[in-house]
Amino acid sequence: MPPVTFEPGGFVMPGIGGIAFDLDDTVMRSANALDADLPGETVILSIADGRYYGLSNTSQYIWQRLATPVRIRALCGELAERYEAPPETIEAGTLEFLEKFRHVGLIVKVGTAADTGRQS
């Protein structure tokens, strides 16, 4: 499978349908991933299926943040501060990225708004 790339406004990876994450969900990296930082990119190896993914720029930042649990809404806020893009674009692109990585087993949901008593 070719490497995944993500830039403000979208990313390239074979598509799947549906978004299962909510902005108030808390997510982090799965234990099924090994990663290495190289000059200008991060390479991720899926232990489950042996596929690799190359990340740069925005997706690399997201992956670094997922080393510990993070609420998606907070992550999107950080991205909005770093990049000049409308919040709706950042939220949609981030949710899509996270869902595709969840689909291949590299991202897991570790909490929801209901866990903290917050409304979505």
C-alpha positions in Angstrom: 0.0 0.0 0.0 1.4 3.4 -0.8 2.2 5.8 2.0 -0.5 8.0 3.5 0.0 11.8 3.1 -2.1 14.5 4.8 -2.0 18.2 4.2 -4.4 20.9 5.2 -7.5 20.3 3.0 -7.2 16.5 2.8 -4.9 13.5 2.5 -4.3 10.7 0.1 -5.1 7.1 1.0 -7.5 4.5 -0.5 -11.0 5.5 0.9 -13.4 3.8 3.2 -16.8 5.0 4.2 -18.2 6.4 7.4 -16.8 8.4 10.3 -17.1 6.6 13.7 -15.3 9.2 15.8 -16.9 12.2 17.5 -15.0 15.4 18.3 -15.3 14.6 22.1 -13.8 11.1 21.8 -10.4 10.5 23.2 -8.0 8.6 21.0 -4.4 7.4 20.9 -2.0 5.1 19.0 -2.7 1.4 19.0 -0.2 -1.0 20.4 -0.2 -2.6 16.9 2.1 0.1 15.4 5.8 0.6 15.4 7.1 4.0 14.2 10.4 5.6 13.4 11.2 9.3 12.8 13.2 9.9 9.7 14.3 13.3 8.3 11.1 15.0 7.2 8.8 12.1 7.8 7.5 9.4 10.2 7.2 5.8 9.0 4.7 3.5 10.7 4.6 -0.3 10.4 1.4 -2.1 11.2 2.4 -5.2 13.3 -1.0 -6.7 12.4 -0.6 -6.8 8.6 3.0 -5.7 7.8 1.9 -2.6 5.9 3.8 0.6 6.2 2.6 4.2 6.2 4.6 7.4 5.6 3.6 10.6 7.4 4.8 14.1 6.9 3.8 17.6 8.0 0.3 17.7 9.5 -0.2 13.9 9.7 3.2 13.6 11.4 2.2 16.2 14.0 -1.1 14.3 14.6 0.8 11.0 15.0 3.2 12.5 17.5 0.3 13.9 19.6 -1.4 10.4 19.6 1.5 9.0 21.7 -0.7 9.8 24.7 -4.5 10.0 24.8 -5.9 13.2 23.4 -9.5 14.5 22.9 -10.1 15.0 19.2 -11.6 18.5 19.8 -8.4 19.6 21.6 -6.3 18.2 18.8 -8.3 20.1 16.2 -7.8 23.2 18.3 -4.1 22.7 18.3 -4.1 22.2 14.6 -6.2 25.4 14.0 -3.5 27.3 16.0 -0.7 25.9 13.8 -2.3 26.0 10.4 -4.3 28.6 8.5 -7.4 26.7 7.6 -11.1 27.0 8.6 -12.0 25.0 11.7 -14.5 23.0 9.8 -11.8 21.9 7.3 -9.4 20.9 10.1 -12.1 19.0 11.9 -13.3 17.1 8.8 -9.7 16.3 7.7 -8.6 15.2 11.2 -11.7 13.0 11.7 -11.2 11.4 8.3 -7.5 10.7 9.0 -8.2 9.2 12.4 -11.0 7.1 11.1 -8.9 5.7 8.3 -6.1 4.9 10.7 -8.7 3.3 13.1 -9.9 1.2 10.2 -6.4 -0.3 9.7 -5.9 -0.8 13.4 -3.4 2.0 14.2 -5.7 4.3 16.2 -8.0 3.3 19.1 -10.7 5.1 21.0 -9.9 5.2 24.7 -12.7 7.5 25.9 -15.9 9.3 24.9 -17.8 12.4 26.0 -20.1 10.1 28.0 -17.1 8.9 30.0 -16.6 12.4 31.4 -20.3 13.4 31.6 -19.9 15.9 28.7 -22.4 16.3 25.9 -21.2 15.9 22.3 
